[in-house]
């Protein structure tokens, strides 16, 4: 089945190992999609929110977390308009995924009586 104007993008499966909330994952995915083959994009918070199905406040919070955790770098962008300096849409740079921590989430303990029984600590 073909969808007119369809576009595809690649994203590492490792993104699911970072414990992102659904809105954070959606916002990151949307920014990666917008950037395409480039390393940057500049959608407005209003557009991010609309495309991710969340409020502007939630989209802003998700972008802030993604920036703090090193998934993206947000740069405030300004332009001159009639002699005034005004902020326009932010520029978002897509960064390489941050390194994962080496700590295991759960430790498997073998039962002494039988190898079949396992429990998590």
C-alpha positions in Angstrom: 0.0 0.0 0.0 1.4 3.4 -0.9 0.7 6.5 1.0 1.1 9.8 -1.0 4.0 11.9 0.3 5.2 9.2 2.6 8.5 9.6 4.3 10.6 7.2 6.4 13.3 7.8 9.0 15.7 5.6 10.9 15.9 5.5 14.7 17.9 3.1 16.8 16.0 0.5 18.8 18.2 1.4 21.7 16.0 4.4 22.3 13.7 2.1 24.2 16.3 1.4 26.8 16.4 4.9 28.2 13.1 4.9 30.1 11.6 7.8 28.2 8.0 8.6 28.9 5.6 8.2 25.9 5.5 11.9 25.3 9.3 12.2 25.5 9.6 9.3 23.1 7.0 10.8 20.7 8.7 14.2 20.8 12.1 12.7 20.2 10.8 10.6 17.3 9.1 13.6 15.8 12.2 15.7 16.0 14.3 12.9 14.4 11.6 12.6 11.6 11.7 16.4 11.0 15.5 16.4 10.8 15.6 13.6 8.2 19.1 13.2 6.8 20.2 16.4 8.5 21.2 16.9 12.1 18.8 19.8 12.8 15.2 20.9 12.5 13.1 23.8 13.8 9.5 23.0 14.4 7.6 25.2 16.9 6.4 23.9 20.2 2.9 24.2 19.0 3.6 22.0 16.0 5.5 19.4 18.2 2.5 19.3 20.6 0.0 18.9 17.8 1.9 16.1 16.1 2.6 14.3 19.3 -1.0 14.6 20.6 -0.1 16.5 23.8 -0.4 20.0 25.2 2.2 22.6 24.5 3.2 22.5 28.2 3.9 18.7 27.9 5.8 19.2 24.7 7.9 21.9 26.2 8.6 19.7 29.2 9.5 16.7 27.0 11.9 18.9 24.9 13.5 20.2 28.1 14.1 16.6 29.4 15.5 15.5 26.0 17.9 18.5 26.0 19.0 17.8 29.7 19.6 14.1 29.0 21.6 14.7 25.9 19.3 13.4 23.2 19.0 16.8 21.5 20.5 20.3 21.8 18.1 23.2 21.8 19.4 26.5 20.5 17.3 29.7 20.8 17.1 31.3 17.4 16.6 35.0 16.8 16.0 37.2 13.8 15.8 40.9 13.1 12.4 42.3 12.1 12.0 46.0 11.6 15.0 46.8 13.7 13.9 44.5 16.6 15.5 41.3 17.6 12.8 38.6 18.0 12.9 35.0 18.9 11.8 32.6 16.2 11.4 28.8 16.4 14.2 27.1 18.3 16.7 25.0 16.4 16.9 21.4 17.6 20.1 19.5 16.9 19.8 15.7 17.0 22.7 14.2 18.9 24.0 10.7 19.1 22.2 8.7 21.7 23.8 9.1 25.1 25.7 6.1 26.5 23.7 3.7 28.6 24.6 3.1 32.2 26.3 -0.2 32.9 23.9 -1.0 35.8 21.6 -4.0 35.2 18.0 -3.3 35.9 17.4 -6.6 37.6 19.7 -9.2 39.0 18.8 -12.9 38.4 19.3 -15.2 41.3 19.6 -18.9 40.7 17.6 -21.1 43.1 20.0 -23.6 44.8 17.5 -26.6 44.5 16.7 -26.4 40.8 18.1 -24.6 37.8 14.6 -24.0 36.4 13.4 -21.6 39.1 14.6 -18.1 38.9 13.7 -15.0 40.8 14.6 -11.4 40.4 16.2 -9.2 43.2 
